[in-house]
């Protein structure tokens, strides 16, 4: 299998500079960095200083970065024939994507990207903007999609590693957390539910941020019996990045749902639906008082549940806490 090429990193360029200055050969440097010698040779040739002929890692990295930037820039339409084709088809209502696709099917296989067409229009032919689907006078800056698979949560433990006794609800003291948000304001609700008793804790937070969320969780759970604070299961939202601080304060463990699998913490998702009965979507939580939130929490915890044999969460939580304390 052919080995995939990877671009040199900064630390590798530092090592190349040191080893090259110390007189090591290209082959020796390639072996030390576990790289192909042609990669090292090309790096020394292309990125050394033109004036002094010395290879300096900082300058080399800047050169490589600029070269990559230049390579990424799309060429504007240079062929007169293509420019006329683009102009005529835009006036017929074709989009740049459709024009680029049609050109690619041409027997001459003219590969022009739709980005090149957009650049040509906005830089050279603003009179053609009117023929674009949205006709924006200025082109909006392209923002790359964030890679949500890149996990920003430190020391995350997957729910797949959660013990069986938590999964089957045979052990008391394991919680799920979530936030209820609204488009009307930045204010949100931090929600917790104990998986066995269904006891609910709700706390209003000024913003759905990690420091405020972790502080709310700690405050709501700090006064509970230690035996009732064993673990918390979270989703992968950025508000959960301080889960280790919560663990330190409450002596809990933390587990995380798989990406886009919020249903894996179904208890809190269900209670969020119950909370929405009191605070429907588009509710401005900034206008909801702490007294109102406490009342909703009380109503949920004193409401008999069929899954609890028609006992209330308050009753089951107390029974479980007393049983473990004795």
ChimeraX commands (.cxc) that place a marker at each C-alpha (Angstrom):
marker #1 position 0.00,0.00,0.00 radius 0.5
marker #1 position 1.36,3.40,-1.01 radius 0.5
marker #1 position 2.25,5.56,1.98 radius 0.5
marker #1 position 0.25,8.79,2.11 radius 0.5
marker #1 position 2.32,11.96,2.08 radius 0.5
marker #1 position 1.97,14.34,5.02 radius 0.5
marker #1 position 3.26,17.88,5.05 radius 0.5
marker #1 position 6.21,18.70,7.26 radius 0.5
marker #1 position 5.37,20.16,10.67 radius 0.5
marker #1 position 7.16,23.02,12.45 radius 0.5
marker #1 position 9.04,20.76,14.84 radius 0.5
marker #1 position 10.26,18.64,11.91 radius 0.5
marker #1 position 11.61,21.74,10.18 radius 0.5
marker #1 position 13.41,22.66,13.42 radius 0.5
marker #1 position 15.09,19.24,13.44 radius 0.5
marker #1 position 15.99,19.51,9.76 radius 0.5
marker #1 position 17.66,22.87,10.40 radius 0.5
marker #1 position 19.66,21.52,13.36 radius 0.5
marker #1 position 20.76,18.30,11.66 radius 0.5
marker #1 position 21.58,20.06,8.38 radius 0.5
marker #1 position 23.69,22.67,10.23 radius 0.5
marker #1 position 25.54,19.83,11.98 radius 0.5
marker #1 position 26.54,18.32,8.64 radius 0.5
marker #1 position 24.22,15.32,8.47 radius 0.5
marker #1 position 23.38,14.08,4.99 radius 0.5
marker #1 position 19.92,14.17,3.48 radius 0.5
marker #1 position 19.65,10.39,3.85 radius 0.5
marker #1 position 20.60,10.56,7.53 radius 0.5
marker #1 position 18.08,13.32,8.23 radius 0.5
marker #1 position 15.37,11.37,6.40 radius 0.5
marker #1 position 16.03,8.29,8.55 radius 0.5
marker #1 position 15.99,10.31,11.78 radius 0.5
marker #1 position 12.64,11.89,10.87 radius 0.5
marker #1 position 11.22,8.72,9.31 radius 0.5
marker #1 position 10.70,10.61,6.07 radius 0.5
marker #1 position 11.50,9.97,2.44 radius 0.5
marker #1 position 14.81,11.54,1.48 radius 0.5
marker #1 position 13.17,13.22,-1.52 radius 0.5
marker #1 position 10.93,15.08,0.98 radius 0.5
marker #1 position 13.99,16.38,2.85 radius 0.5
marker #1 position 15.81,17.26,-0.37 radius 0.5
marker #1 position 12.80,19.15,-1.73 radius 0.5
marker #1 position 12.35,20.99,1.58 radius 0.5
marker #1 position 15.99,22.13,1.66 radius 0.5
marker #1 position 15.89,23.22,-1.97 radius 0.5
marker #1 position 12.58,25.08,-1.97 radius 0.5
marker #1 position 12.55,26.69,1.45 radius 0.5
marker #1 position 16.10,27.77,2.19 radius 0.5
marker #1 position 17.03,31.45,2.20 radius 0.5
marker #1 position 17.75,32.73,-1.32 radius 0.5
marker #1 position 20.23,35.32,-0.12 radius 0.5
marker #1 position 22.31,33.32,2.36 radius 0.5
marker #1 position 21.52,29.82,1.06 radius 0.5
marker #1 position 21.06,28.81,4.70 radius 0.5
marker #1 position 18.07,26.71,5.79 radius 0.5
marker #1 position 16.25,28.40,8.70 radius 0.5
marker #1 position 13.17,26.64,10.03 radius 0.5
marker #1 position 11.12,29.78,10.74 radius 0.5
marker #1 position 11.69,31.20,7.27 radius 0.5
marker #1 position 11.09,27.78,5.73 radius 0.5
marker #1 position 7.73,27.48,7.47 radius 0.5
marker #1 position 6.68,30.94,6.28 radius 0.5
marker #1 position 7.67,30.09,2.70 radius 0.5
marker #1 position 5.75,26.81,2.81 radius 0.5
marker #1 position 2.70,28.54,4.29 radius 0.5
marker #1 position 2.73,31.25,1.60 radius 0.5
marker #1 position 3.16,28.68,-1.14 radius 0.5
marker #1 position 0.18,26.74,0.17 radius 0.5
marker #1 position -1.88,29.92,0.31 radius 0.5
marker #1 position -0.98,30.80,-3.29 radius 0.5
marker #1 position -1.82,27.28,-4.44 radius 0.5
marker #1 position -5.24,27.53,-2.82 radius 0.5
marker #1 position -6.09,30.72,-4.70 radius 0.5
marker #1 position -8.31,30.03,-7.68 radius 0.5
marker #1 position -7.29,31.42,-11.01 radius 0.5
marker #1 position -9.70,33.82,-12.64 radius 0.5
marker #1 position -11.11,32.94,-16.05 radius 0.5
marker #1 position -8.38,33.68,-18.57 radius 0.5
marker #1 position -9.78,32.07,-21.71 radius 0.5
marker #1 position -11.94,34.44,-23.81 radius 0.5
marker #1 position -14.11,31.55,-24.98 radius 0.5
marker #1 position -14.85,30.45,-21.40 radius 0.5
marker #1 position -15.60,33.99,-20.30 radius 0.5
marker #1 position -18.19,34.38,-23.07 radius 0.5
marker #1 position -19.72,31.01,-22.23 radius 0.5
marker #1 position -19.99,31.97,-18.54 radius 0.5
marker #1 position -21.53,35.36,-19.35 radius 0.5
marker #1 position -24.12,33.91,-21.75 radius 0.5
marker #1 position -25.16,31.09,-19.45 radius 0.5
marker #1 position -25.46,33.38,-16.42 radius 0.5
marker #1 position -27.87,35.52,-18.45 radius 0.5
marker #1 position -29.86,32.38,-19.24 radius 0.5
marker #1 position -30.25,31.74,-15.52 radius 0.5
marker #1 position -27.56,29.11,-15.04 radius 0.5
marker #1 position -25.73,29.05,-11.69 radius 0.5
marker #1 position -21.89,28.97,-11.45 radius 0.5
marker #1 position -22.13,25.36,-10.22 radius 0.5
marker #1 position -24.15,24.31,-13.28 radius 0.5
marker #1 position -21.82,26.18,-15.64 radius 0.5
marker #1 position -18.74,24.53,-14.09 radius 0.5
marker #1 position -20.42,21.11,-14.39 radius 0.5
marker #1 position -21.30,21.67,-18.05 radius 0.5
marker #1 position -17.76,22.75,-18.88 radius 0.5
marker #1 position -16.39,19.60,-17.23 radius 0.5
marker #1 position -18.54,17.50,-19.59 radius 0.5
marker #1 position -17.20,19.38,-22.61 radius 0.5
marker #1 position -15.09,17.19,-24.98 radius 0.5
marker #1 position -12.16,19.52,-24.23 radius 0.5
marker #1 position -12.70,18.78,-20.50 radius 0.5
marker #1 position -12.35,22.37,-19.35 radius 0.5
marker #1 position -12.11,22.07,-15.60 radius 0.5
marker #1 position -13.18,25.40,-14.15 radius 0.5
marker #1 position -14.46,25.45,-10.60 radius 0.5
marker #1 position -17.54,27.41,-9.63 radius 0.5
marker #1 position -15.31,29.33,-7.18 radius 0.5
marker #1 position -13.28,30.62,-10.13 radius 0.5
marker #1 position -16.47,31.85,-11.73 radius 0.5
marker #1 position -17.53,33.65,-8.56 radius 0.5
marker #1 position -14.09,35.27,-8.26 radius 0.5
marker #1 position -14.22,36.40,-11.89 radius 0.5
marker #1 position -17.66,37.94,-11.40 radius 0.5
marker #1 position -16.89,39.80,-8.18 radius 0.5
marker #1 position -13.41,40.94,-9.20 radius 0.5
marker #1 position -13.75,41.62,-12.92 radius 0.5
marker #1 position -17.43,41.67,-13.87 radius 0.5
marker #1 position -19.61,43.08,-11.07 radius 0.5
marker #1 position -22.23,43.82,-13.74 radius 0.5
marker #1 position -22.92,40.07,-13.83 radius 0.5
marker #1 position -23.78,39.87,-10.12 radius 0.5
marker #1 position -27.41,40.59,-10.97 radius 0.5
marker #1 position -27.61,37.22,-12.71 radius 0.5
marker #1 position -26.50,35.23,-9.66 radius 0.5
marker #1 position -29.21,33.38,-7.68 radius 0.5
marker #1 position -29.01,35.76,-4.69 radius 0.5
marker #1 position -27.39,38.79,-6.33 radius 0.5
marker #1 position -25.42,39.86,-3.25 radius 0.5
marker #1 position -23.44,43.03,-3.92 radius 0.5
marker #1 position -20.57,41.65,-1.83 radius 0.5
marker #1 position -19.50,38.08,-1.59 radius 0.5
marker #1 position -19.73,36.73,1.92 radius 0.5
marker #1 position -16.53,35.32,3.32 radius 0.5
marker #1 position -16.43,31.57,3.14 radius 0.5
marker #1 position -16.33,30.06,6.62 radius 0.5
marker #1 position -15.09,26.48,6.79 radius 0.5
marker #1 position -17.40,24.05,8.48 radius 0.5
marker #1 position -16.29,23.16,11.94 radius 0.5
marker #1 position -15.36,19.56,12.36 radius 0.5
marker #1 position -17.75,18.46,15.09 radius 0.5
marker #1 position -15.99,15.17,15.35 radius 0.5
marker #1 position -12.98,16.95,16.76 radius 0.5
marker #1 position -13.54,16.47,20.44 radius 0.5
marker #1 position -12.82,19.51,22.58 radius 0.5
marker #1 position -13.78,17.75,25.82 radius 0.5
marker #1 position -10.69,16.70,27.80 radius 0.5
marker #1 position -10.42,13.10,29.08 radius 0.5
marker #1 position -13.81,12.20,27.68 radius 0.5
marker #1 position -15.05,8.69,28.59 radius 0.5
marker #1 position -17.61,7.25,26.17 radius 0.5
marker #1 position -20.98,6.00,27.33 radius 0.5
marker #1 position -19.94,2.70,25.75 radius 0.5
marker #1 position -17.62,2.25,28.73 radius 0.5
marker #1 position -20.32,3.00,31.29 radius 0.5
marker #1 position -20.83,0.07,33.70 radius 0.5
marker #1 position -23.79,-2.27,33.26 radius 0.5
marker #1 position -25.32,-1.35,36.64 radius 0.5
marker #1 position -25.69,2.25,35.43 radius 0.5
marker #1 position -27.13,1.24,32.07 radius 0.5
marker #1 position -29.80,-1.04,33.54 radius 0.5
marker #1 position -30.60,1.39,36.38 radius 0.5
marker #1 position -29.87,-1.20,39.05 radius 0.5
marker #1 position -27.65,1.23,40.99 radius 0.5
marker #1 position -28.77,4.50,42.57 radius 0.5
marker #1 position -26.89,7.80,42.29 radius 0.5
marker #1 position -26.27,8.13,38.55 radius 0.5
marker #1 position -27.41,11.31,36.80 radius 0.5
marker #1 position -27.93,12.72,33.34 radius 0.5
marker #1 position -27.50,16.41,32.46 radius 0.5
marker #1 position -28.58,18.74,29.69 radius 0.5
marker #1 position -29.49,22.34,28.99 radius 0.5
marker #1 position -32.79,23.82,27.84 radius 0.5
marker #1 position -32.14,26.87,25.67 radius 0.5
marker #1 position -34.22,29.52,23.93 radius 0.5
marker #1 position -33.65,31.70,20.88 radius 0.5
marker #1 position -35.16,34.62,22.79 radius 0.5
marker #1 position -32.14,35.14,25.05 radius 0.5
marker #1 position -28.78,33.70,26.11 radius 0.5
marker #1 position -30.24,32.60,29.45 radius 0.5
marker #1 position -30.68,28.82,29.70 radius 0.5
marker #1 position -31.70,26.12,32.16 radius 0.5
marker #1 position -29.24,23.52,33.45 radius 0.5
marker #1 position -31.15,20.29,34.04 radius 0.5
marker #1 position -30.20,17.16,36.00 radius 0.5
marker #1 position -32.12,13.94,36.59 radius 0.5
marker #1 position -31.23,10.91,38.71 radius 0.5
marker #1 position -31.79,7.80,36.60 radius 0.5
marker #1 position -33.39,5.53,39.24 radius 0.5
marker #1 position -35.60,7.94,41.23 radius 0.5
marker #1 position -36.26,10.43,38.39 radius 0.5
marker #1 position -35.50,13.30,40.79 radius 0.5
marker #1 position -35.03,16.53,38.85 radius 0.5
marker #1 position -32.77,19.51,39.60 radius 0.5
marker #1 position -33.10,22.72,37.55 radius 0.5
marker #1 position -30.89,25.79,37.70 radius 0.5
marker #1 position -31.13,29.00,35.70 radius 0.5
marker #1 position -27.82,30.11,34.15 radius 0.5
marker #1 position -27.06,33.46,32.51 radius 0.5
marker #1 position -25.43,31.84,29.49 radius 0.5
marker #1 position -24.85,28.32,28.23 radius 0.5
marker #1 position -21.13,28.40,28.97 radius 0.5
marker #1 position -18.89,25.83,30.62 radius 0.5
marker #1 position -17.99,27.84,33.73 radius 0.5
marker #1 position -21.60,28.82,34.45 radius 0.5
marker #1 position -22.92,25.34,33.70 radius 0.5
marker #1 position -20.37,23.56,35.92 radius 0.5
marker #1 position -21.01,26.03,38.74 radius 0.5
marker #1 position -24.76,25.40,38.50 radius 0.5
marker #1 position -24.30,21.61,38.60 radius 0.5
marker #1 position -22.03,21.82,41.64 radius 0.5
marker #1 position -24.40,24.12,43.53 radius 0.5
marker #1 position -27.47,21.96,42.87 radius 0.5
marker #1 position -25.77,18.69,43.82 radius 0.5
marker #1 position -23.38,19.74,46.58 radius 0.5
marker #1 position -26.02,19.42,49.30 radius 0.5
marker #1 position -27.17,15.94,48.27 radius 0.5
marker #1 position -26.00,12.82,50.16 radius 0.5
marker #1 position -22.62,11.60,48.88 radius 0.5
marker #1 position -24.14,8.19,48.12 radius 0.5
marker #1 position -26.49,9.85,45.63 radius 0.5
marker #1 position -23.65,11.43,43.62 radius 0.5
marker #1 position -21.84,8.71,41.68 radius 0.5
marker #1 position -21.77,9.71,38.00 radius 0.5
marker #1 position -23.15,12.16,35.47 radius 0.5
marker #1 position -23.73,11.43,31.79 radius 0.5
marker #1 position -23.37,14.38,29.40 radius 0.5
marker #1 position -23.69,15.11,25.70 radius 0.5
marker #1 position -20.80,16.58,23.71 radius 0.5
marker #1 position -21.72,20.25,24.02 radius 0.5
marker #1 position -19.01,22.79,24.81 radius 0.5
marker #1 position -20.74,23.60,28.11 radius 0.5
marker #1 position -19.53,20.23,29.40 radius 0.5
marker #1 position -15.79,20.86,28.99 radius 0.5
marker #1 position -15.36,21.44,32.75 radius 0.5
marker #1 position -16.71,18.02,33.72 radius 0.5
marker #1 position -13.45,17.21,35.54 radius 0.5
marker #1 position -13.97,20.20,37.83 radius 0.5
marker #1 position -17.43,18.85,38.65 radius 0.5
marker #1 position -15.92,15.42,39.35 radius 0.5
marker #1 position -13.36,16.94,41.73 radius 0.5
marker #1 position -16.01,18.89,43.63 radius 0.5
marker #1 position -18.67,16.17,43.80 radius 0.5
marker #1 position -16.52,13.02,43.68 radius 0.5
marker #1 position -18.40,11.81,40.60 radius 0.5
marker #1 position -17.45,10.06,37.36 radius 0.5
marker #1 position -18.44,11.41,33.96 radius 0.5
marker #1 position -19.56,9.69,30.77 radius 0.5
marker #1 position -20.40,11.12,27.35 radius 0.5
marker #1 position -22.92,10.14,24.72 radius 0.5
marker #1 position -21.69,9.26,21.28 radius 0.5
marker #1 position -21.78,12.26,18.88 radius 0.5
marker #1 position -25.33,13.05,17.68 radius 0.5
marker #1 position -26.76,10.35,19.98 radius 0.5
marker #1 position -28.54,12.52,22.54 radius 0.5
marker #1 position -31.17,9.79,22.88 radius 0.5
marker #1 position -28.56,7.80,24.83 radius 0.5
marker #1 position -29.46,9.99,27.81 radius 0.5
marker #1 position -33.19,9.50,27.37 radius 0.5
marker #1 position -34.19,10.33,30.96 radius 0.5
marker #1 position -33.10,13.95,30.75 radius 0.5
marker #1 position -34.43,14.30,27.20 radius 0.5
marker #1 position -37.81,13.13,28.50 radius 0.5
marker #1 position -37.81,15.53,31.44 radius 0.5
marker #1 position -36.85,18.38,29.10 radius 0.5
marker #1 position -40.13,17.66,27.30 radius 0.5
marker #1 position -41.98,17.94,30.61 radius 0.5
marker #1 position -40.24,21.24,31.37 radius 0.5
marker #1 position -41.32,22.53,27.95 radius 0.5
marker #1 position -44.94,22.09,29.03 radius 0.5
marker #1 position -44.34,24.84,31.58 radius 0.5
marker #1 position -41.90,26.86,29.47 radius 0.5
marker #1 position -42.76,26.35,25.77 radius 0.5
marker #1 position -40.33,27.05,22.97 radius 0.5
marker #1 position -39.55,30.74,22.44 radius 0.5
marker #1 position -39.90,31.34,26.19 radius 0.5
marker #1 position -37.49,34.07,27.25 radius 0.5
marker #1 position -35.79,32.46,30.26 radius 0.5
marker #1 position -34.41,35.85,31.26 radius 0.5
marker #1 position -37.97,36.75,32.28 radius 0.5
marker #1 position -38.52,33.53,34.25 radius 0.5
marker #1 position -37.85,33.92,37.98 radius 0.5
marker #1 position -35.95,31.50,40.19 radius 0.5
marker #1 position -39.19,31.07,42.17 radius 0.5
marker #1 position -41.01,29.90,39.03 radius 0.5
marker #1 position -38.22,27.42,38.26 radius 0.5
marker #1 position -38.28,26.05,41.81 radius 0.5
marker #1 position -42.05,25.60,41.51 radius 0.5
marker #1 position -41.68,23.61,38.28 radius 0.5
marker #1 position -38.99,21.49,39.92 radius 0.5
marker #1 position -41.29,20.86,42.90 radius 0.5
marker #1 position -44.20,19.87,40.65 radius 0.5
marker #1 position -42.04,17.40,38.72 radius 0.5
marker #1 position -40.59,15.82,41.87 radius 0.5
marker #1 position -43.96,15.44,43.61 radius 0.5
marker #1 position -45.72,14.05,40.55 radius 0.5
marker #1 position -46.43,10.27,40.79 radius 0.5
marker #1 position -44.70,8.33,38.02 radius 0.5
marker #1 position -45.95,5.08,36.53 radius 0.5
marker #1 position -42.35,3.83,36.10 radius 0.5
marker #1 position -41.90,4.29,39.88 radius 0.5
marker #1 position -45.00,2.29,40.78 radius 0.5
marker #1 position -46.86,5.59,41.10 radius 0.5
marker #1 position -44.51,6.85,43.77 radius 0.5
marker #1 position -43.04,10.32,43.41 radius 0.5
marker #1 position -39.37,11.02,42.60 radius 0.5
marker #1 position -39.04,12.68,46.04 radius 0.5
marker #1 position -40.24,9.52,47.76 radius 0.5
marker #1 position -37.99,7.14,45.80 radius 0.5
marker #1 position -34.94,9.39,46.17 radius 0.5
marker #1 position -35.43,9.55,49.95 radius 0.5
marker #1 position -35.94,5.76,50.21 radius 0.5
marker #1 position -32.81,5.03,48.20 radius 0.5
marker #1 position -30.69,7.57,50.15 radius 0.5
marker #1 position -31.82,6.19,53.53 radius 0.5
marker #1 position -31.25,2.58,52.42 radius 0.5
marker #1 position -27.67,3.34,51.35 radius 0.5
marker #1 position -26.94,5.38,54.48 radius 0.5
marker #1 position -27.93,2.51,56.80 radius 0.5
marker link #1:1,2 radius 0.2
marker link #1:2,3 radius 0.2
marker link #1:3,4 radius 0.2
marker link #1:4,5 radius 0.2
marker link #1:5,6 radius 0.2
marker link #1:6,7 radius 0.2
marker link #1:7,8 radius 0.2
marker link #1:8,9 radius 0.2
marker link #1:9,10 radius 0.2
marker link #1:10,11 radius 0.2
marker link #1:11,12 radius 0.2
marker link #1:12,13 radius 0.2
marker link #1:13,14 radius 0.2
marker link #1:14,15 radius 0.2
marker link #1:15,16 radius 0.2
marker link #1:16,17 radius 0.2
marker link #1:17,18 radius 0.2
marker link #1:18,19 radius 0.2
marker link #1:19,20 radius 0.2
marker link #1:20,21 radius 0.2
marker link #1:21,22 radius 0.2
marker link #1:22,23 radius 0.2
marker link #1:23,24 radius 0.2
marker link #1:24,25 radius 0.2
marker link #1:25,26 radius 0.2
marker link #1:26,27 radius 0.2
marker link #1:27,28 radius 0.2
marker link #1:28,29 radius 0.2
marker link #1:29,30 radius 0.2
marker link #1:30,31 radius 0.2
marker link #1:31,32 radius 0.2
marker link #1:32,33 radius 0.2
marker link #1:33,34 radius 0.2
marker link #1:34,35 radius 0.2
marker link #1:35,36 radius 0.2
marker link #1:36,37 radius 0.2
marker link #1:37,38 radius 0.2
marker link #1:38,39 radius 0.2
marker link #1:39,40 radius 0.2
marker link #1:40,41 radius 0.2
marker link #1:41,42 radius 0.2
marker link #1:42,43 radius 0.2
marker link #1:43,44 radius 0.2
marker link #1:44,45 radius 0.2
marker link #1:45,46 radius 0.2
marker link #1:46,47 radius 0.2
marker link #1:47,48 radius 0.2
marker link #1:48,49 radius 0.2
marker link #1:49,50 radius 0.2
marker link #1:50,51 radius 0.2
marker link #1:51,52 radius 0.2
marker link #1:52,53 radius 0.2
marker link #1:53,54 radius 0.2
marker link #1:54,55 radius 0.2
marker link #1:55,56 radius 0.2
marker link #1:56,57 radius 0.2
marker link #1:57,58 radius 0.2
marker link #1:58,59 radius 0.2
marker link #1:59,60 radius 0.2
marker link #1:60,61 radius 0.2
marker link #1:61,62 radius 0.2
marker link #1:62,63 radius 0.2
marker link #1:63,64 radius 0.2
marker link #1:64,65 radius 0.2
marker link #1:65,66 radius 0.2
marker link #1:66,67 radius 0.2
marker link #1:67,68 radius 0.2
marker link #1:68,69 radius 0.2
marker link #1:69,70 radius 0.2
marker link #1:70,71 radius 0.2
marker link #1:71,72 radius 0.2
marker link #1:72,73 radius 0.2
marker link #1:73,74 radius 0.2
marker link #1:74,75 radius 0.2
marker link #1:75,76 radius 0.2
marker link #1:76,77 radius 0.2
marker link #1:77,78 radius 0.2
marker link #1:78,79 radius 0.2
marker link #1:79,80 radius 0.2
marker link #1:80,81 radius 0.2
marker link #1:81,82 radius 0.2
marker link #1:82,83 radius 0.2
marker link #1:83,84 radius 0.2
marker link #1:84,85 radius 0.2
marker link #1:85,86 radius 0.2
marker link #1:86,87 radius 0.2
marker link #1:87,88 radius 0.2
marker link #1:88,89 radius 0.2
marker link #1:89,90 radius 0.2
marker link #1:90,91 radius 0.2
marker link #1:91,92 radius 0.2
marker link #1:92,93 radius 0.2
marker link #1:93,94 radius 0.2
marker link #1:94,95 radius 0.2
marker link #1:95,96 radius 0.2
marker link #1:96,97 radius 0.2
marker link #1:97,98 radius 0.2
marker link #1:98,99 radius 0.2
marker link #1:99,100 radius 0.2
marker link #1:100,101 radius 0.2
marker link #1:101,102 radius 0.2
marker link #1:102,103 radius 0.2
marker link #1:103,104 radius 0.2
marker link #1:104,105 radius 0.2
marker link #1:105,106 radius 0.2
marker link #1:106,107 radius 0.2
marker link #1:107,108 radius 0.2
marker link #1:108,109 radius 0.2
marker link #1:109,110 radius 0.2
marker link #1:110,111 radius 0.2
marker link #1:111,112 radius 0.2
marker link #1:112,113 radius 0.2
marker link #1:113,114 radius 0.2
marker link #1:114,115 radius 0.2
marker link #1:115,116 radius 0.2
marker link #1:116,117 radius 0.2
marker link #1:117,118 radius 0.2
marker link #1:118,119 radius 0.2
marker link #1:119,120 radius 0.2
marker link #1:120,121 radius 0.2
marker link #1:121,122 radius 0.2
marker link #1:122,123 radius 0.2
marker link #1:123,124 radius 0.2
marker link #1:124,125 radius 0.2
marker link #1:125,126 radius 0.2
marker link #1:126,127 radius 0.2
marker link #1:127,128 radius 0.2
marker link #1:128,129 radius 0.2
marker link #1:129,130 radius 0.2
marker link #1:130,131 radius 0.2
marker link #1:131,132 radius 0.2
marker link #1:132,133 radius 0.2
marker link #1:133,134 radius 0.2
marker link #1:134,135 radius 0.2
marker link #1:135,136 radius 0.2
marker link #1:136,137 radius 0.2
marker link #1:137,138 radius 0.2
marker link #1:138,139 radius 0.2
marker link #1:139,140 radius 0.2
marker link #1:140,141 radius 0.2
marker link #1:141,142 radius 0.2
marker link #1:142,143 radius 0.2
marker link #1:143,144 radius 0.2
marker link #1:144,145 radius 0.2
marker link #1:145,146 radius 0.2
marker link #1:146,147 radius 0.2
marker link #1:147,148 radius 0.2
marker link #1:148,149 radius 0.2
marker link #1:149,150 radius 0.2
marker link #1:150,151 radius 0.2
marker link #1:151,152 radius 0.2
marker link #1:152,153 radius 0.2
marker link #1:153,154 radius 0.2
marker link #1:154,155 radius 0.2
marker link #1:155,156 radius 0.2
marker link #1:156,157 radius 0.2
marker link #1:157,158 radius 0.2
marker link #1:158,159 radius 0.2
marker link #1:159,160 radius 0.2
marker link #1:160,161 radius 0.2
marker link #1:161,162 radius 0.2
marker link #1:162,163 radius 0.2
marker link #1:163,164 radius 0.2
marker link #1:164,165 radius 0.2
marker link #1:165,166 radius 0.2
marker link #1:166,167 radius 0.2
marker link #1:167,168 radius 0.2
marker link #1:168,169 radius 0.2
marker link #1:169,170 radius 0.2
marker link #1:170,171 radius 0.2
marker link #1:171,172 radius 0.2
marker link #1:172,173 radius 0.2
marker link #1:173,174 radius 0.2
marker link #1:174,175 radius 0.2
marker link #1:175,176 radius 0.2
marker link #1:176,177 radius 0.2
marker link #1:177,178 radius 0.2
marker link #1:178,179 radius 0.2
marker link #1:179,180 radius 0.2
marker link #1:180,181 radius 0.2
marker link #1:181,182 radius 0.2
marker link #1:182,183 radius 0.2
marker link #1:183,184 radius 0.2
marker link #1:184,185 radius 0.2
marker link #1:185,186 radius 0.2
marker link #1:186,187 radius 0.2
marker link #1:187,188 radius 0.2
marker link #1:188,189 radius 0.2
marker link #1:189,190 radius 0.2
marker link #1:190,191 radius 0.2
marker link #1:191,192 radius 0.2
marker link #1:192,193 radius 0.2
marker link #1:193,194 radius 0.2
marker link #1:194,195 radius 0.2
marker link #1:195,196 radius 0.2
marker link #1:196,197 radius 0.2
marker link #1:197,198 radius 0.2
marker link #1:198,199 radius 0.2
marker link #1:199,200 radius 0.2
marker link #1:200,201 radius 0.2
marker link #1:201,202 radius 0.2
marker link #1:202,203 radius 0.2
marker link #1:203,204 radius 0.2
marker link #1:204,205 radius 0.2
marker link #1:205,206 radius 0.2
marker link #1:206,207 radius 0.2
marker link #1:207,208 radius 0.2
marker link #1:208,209 radius 0.2
marker link #1:209,210 radius 0.2
marker link #1:210,211 radius 0.2
marker link #1:211,212 radius 0.2
marker link #1:212,213 radius 0.2
marker link #1:213,214 radius 0.2
marker link #1:214,215 radius 0.2
marker link #1:215,216 radius 0.2
marker link #1:216,217 radius 0.2
marker link #1:217,218 radius 0.2
marker link #1:218,219 radius 0.2
marker link #1:219,220 radius 0.2
marker link #1:220,221 radius 0.2
marker link #1:221,222 radius 0.2
marker link #1:222,223 radius 0.2
marker link #1:223,224 radius 0.2
marker link #1:224,225 radius 0.2
marker link #1:225,226 radius 0.2
marker link #1:226,227 radius 0.2
marker link #1:227,228 radius 0.2
marker link #1:228,229 radius 0.2
marker link #1:229,230 radius 0.2
marker link #1:230,231 radius 0.2
marker link #1:231,232 radius 0.2
marker link #1:232,233 radius 0.2
marker link #1:233,234 radius 0.2
marker link #1:234,235 radius 0.2
marker link #1:235,236 radius 0.2
marker link #1:236,237 radius 0.2
marker link #1:237,238 radius 0.2
marker link #1:238,239 radius 0.2
marker link #1:239,240 radius 0.2
marker link #1:240,241 radius 0.2
marker link #1:241,242 radius 0.2
marker link #1:242,243 radius 0.2
marker link #1:243,244 radius 0.2
marker link #1:244,245 radius 0.2
marker link #1:245,246 radius 0.2
marker link #1:246,247 radius 0.2
marker link #1:247,248 radius 0.2
marker link #1:248,249 radius 0.2
marker link #1:249,250 radius 0.2
marker link #1:250,251 radius 0.2
marker link #1:251,252 radius 0.2
marker link #1:252,253 radius 0.2
marker link #1:253,254 radius 0.2
marker link #1:254,255 radius 0.2
marker link #1:255,256 radius 0.2
marker link #1:256,257 radius 0.2
marker link #1:257,258 radius 0.2
marker link #1:258,259 radius 0.2
marker link #1:259,260 radius 0.2
marker link #1:260,261 radius 0.2
marker link #1:261,262 radius 0.2
marker link #1:262,263 radius 0.2
marker link #1:263,264 radius 0.2
marker link #1:264,265 radius 0.2
marker link #1:265,266 radius 0.2
marker link #1:266,267 radius 0.2
marker link #1:267,268 radius 0.2
marker link #1:268,269 radius 0.2
marker link #1:269,270 radius 0.2
marker link #1:270,271 radius 0.2
marker link #1:271,272 radius 0.2
marker link #1:272,273 radius 0.2
marker link #1:273,274 radius 0.2
marker link #1:274,275 radius 0.2
marker link #1:275,276 radius 0.2
marker link #1:276,277 radius 0.2
marker link #1:277,278 radius 0.2
marker link #1:278,279 radius 0.2
marker link #1:279,280 radius 0.2
marker link #1:280,281 radius 0.2
marker link #1:281,282 radius 0.2
marker link #1:282,283 radius 0.2
marker link #1:283,284 radius 0.2
marker link #1:284,285 radius 0.2
marker link #1:285,286 radius 0.2
marker link #1:286,287 radius 0.2
marker link #1:287,288 radius 0.2
marker link #1:288,289 radius 0.2
marker link #1:289,290 radius 0.2
marker link #1:290,291 radius 0.2
marker link #1:291,292 radius 0.2
marker link #1:292,293 radius 0.2
marker link #1:293,294 radius 0.2
marker link #1:294,295 radius 0.2
marker link #1:295,296 radius 0.2
marker link #1:296,297 radius 0.2
marker link #1:297,298 radius 0.2
marker link #1:298,299 radius 0.2
marker link #1:299,300 radius 0.2
marker link #1:300,301 radius 0.2
marker link #1:301,302 radius 0.2
marker link #1:302,303 radius 0.2
marker link #1:303,304 radius 0.2
marker link #1:304,305 radius 0.2
marker link #1:305,306 radius 0.2
marker link #1:306,307 radius 0.2
marker link #1:307,308 radius 0.2
marker link #1:308,309 radius 0.2
marker link #1:309,310 radius 0.2
marker link #1:310,311 radius 0.2
marker link #1:311,312 radius 0.2
marker link #1:312,313 radius 0.2
marker link #1:313,314 radius 0.2
marker link #1:314,315 radius 0.2
marker link #1:315,316 radius 0.2
marker link #1:316,317 radius 0.2
marker link #1:317,318 radius 0.2
marker link #1:318,319 radius 0.2
marker link #1:319,320 radius 0.2
marker link #1:320,321 radius 0.2
marker link #1:321,322 radius 0.2
marker link #1:322,323 radius 0.2
marker link #1:323,324 radius 0.2
marker link #1:324,325 radius 0.2
marker link #1:325,326 radius 0.2
view
